[in-house]
Amino acid sequence: MDSSSDNMSLSPTEMKVLRVLWESQGKVLGRETLMRKAGLDVSSARRVDSSMVVLRRVLGPDSVRTVRQRGWILTEEGQLAAAQFLAG
């Protein structure tokens, strides 16, 4: 995580999505699973997608990997960056 990302903040939705991804280390999570585990309603489906864009911007472009037709997973780099970010 570089110093420019230290100054960035996440919305409550983005923090929920990040926490769910971080707590699900090594697992691919689809949109519906992320919404359910993050406590988001059905109208938030596209918000999950936009959260991934922001998470990549904050944590690094290679921090979240898209698994085609399945969902997303934090990479090892993403796990480390997320741990630092969530720690404060």
C-alpha positions as CSV (number, residue, x, y, z in Angstrom):
1,M,0.0,0.0,0.0
2,D,1.6,3.3,-1.0
3,S,1.4,6.6,0.9
4,S,-1.2,8.0,-1.5
5,S,-3.7,5.3,-0.4
6,D,-3.1,6.1,3.2
7,N,-5.1,9.3,2.8
8,M,-8.0,7.6,1.1
9,S,-11.1,6.6,3.0
10,L,-13.8,4.0,2.3
11,S,-17.5,4.4,2.5
12,P,-19.4,2.2,5.0
13,T,-20.4,-0.1,2.2
14,E,-16.9,-0.4,0.9
15,M,-15.6,-1.1,4.4
16,K,-18.2,-3.9,4.8
17,V,-17.3,-5.4,1.5
18,L,-13.6,-5.2,2.3
19,R,-14.1,-6.8,5.7
20,V,-16.1,-9.7,4.2
21,L,-13.4,-10.3,1.6
22,W,-10.7,-10.2,4.2
23,E,-12.5,-12.5,6.6
24,S,-13.0,-15.0,3.7
25,Q,-9.4,-15.4,2.9
26,G,-8.8,-17.8,0.0
27,K,-12.4,-18.0,-1.0
28,V,-14.1,-16.6,-4.1
29,L,-17.2,-14.7,-3.2
30,G,-20.0,-13.9,-5.6
31,R,-22.0,-10.7,-5.6
32,E,-25.0,-12.2,-3.8
33,T,-22.8,-13.8,-1.1
34,L,-20.9,-10.5,-0.6
35,M,-24.2,-8.6,-0.3
36,R,-25.6,-11.1,2.2
37,K,-22.5,-11.3,4.4
38,A,-22.0,-7.5,4.3
39,G,-25.7,-6.9,5.2
40,L,-26.5,-5.1,2.0
41,D,-30.0,-5.2,0.4
42,V,-30.8,-6.4,-3.1
43,S,-30.7,-2.8,-4.5
44,S,-27.0,-2.7,-3.7
45,A,-26.0,-5.3,-6.4
46,R,-24.2,-2.8,-8.6
47,R,-22.7,-1.1,-5.5
48,V,-20.7,-4.2,-4.9
49,D,-19.2,-3.8,-8.4
50,S,-18.3,-0.2,-7.8
51,S,-16.8,-1.1,-4.4
52,M,-14.4,-3.4,-6.2
53,V,-13.2,-0.4,-8.3
54,V,-12.6,1.7,-5.2
55,L,-10.9,-1.2,-3.3
56,R,-8.5,-1.7,-6.2
57,R,-7.8,2.0,-6.2
58,V,-7.1,2.1,-2.4
59,L,-5.4,-1.3,-1.9
60,G,-3.6,-1.6,-5.3
61,P,-4.7,-2.7,-8.8
62,D,-3.7,-6.3,-8.1
63,S,-5.3,-6.6,-4.7
64,V,-8.6,-8.0,-5.8
65,R,-8.8,-10.7,-8.5
66,T,-12.0,-11.2,-10.6
67,V,-12.8,-14.9,-11.1
68,R,-14.9,-15.0,-14.2
69,Q,-18.6,-15.9,-13.6
70,R,-17.9,-16.6,-9.9
71,G,-16.9,-13.5,-8.1
72,W,-13.9,-11.9,-6.4
73,I,-11.0,-12.9,-4.1
74,L,-8.4,-10.9,-2.3
75,T,-4.9,-11.7,-3.6
76,E,-2.0,-12.2,-1.1
77,E,-1.1,-8.6,-1.8
78,G,-4.7,-7.6,-1.1
79,Q,-4.8,-9.5,2.1
80,L,-1.7,-7.7,3.4
81,A,-3.0,-4.3,2.2
82,A,-6.4,-4.9,3.7
83,A,-4.9,-5.9,7.1
84,Q,-3.0,-2.7,7.2
85,F,-6.0,-0.7,6.1
86,L,-8.4,-2.3,8.6
87,A,-5.9,-1.9,11.4
88,G,-6.2,1.8,11.1
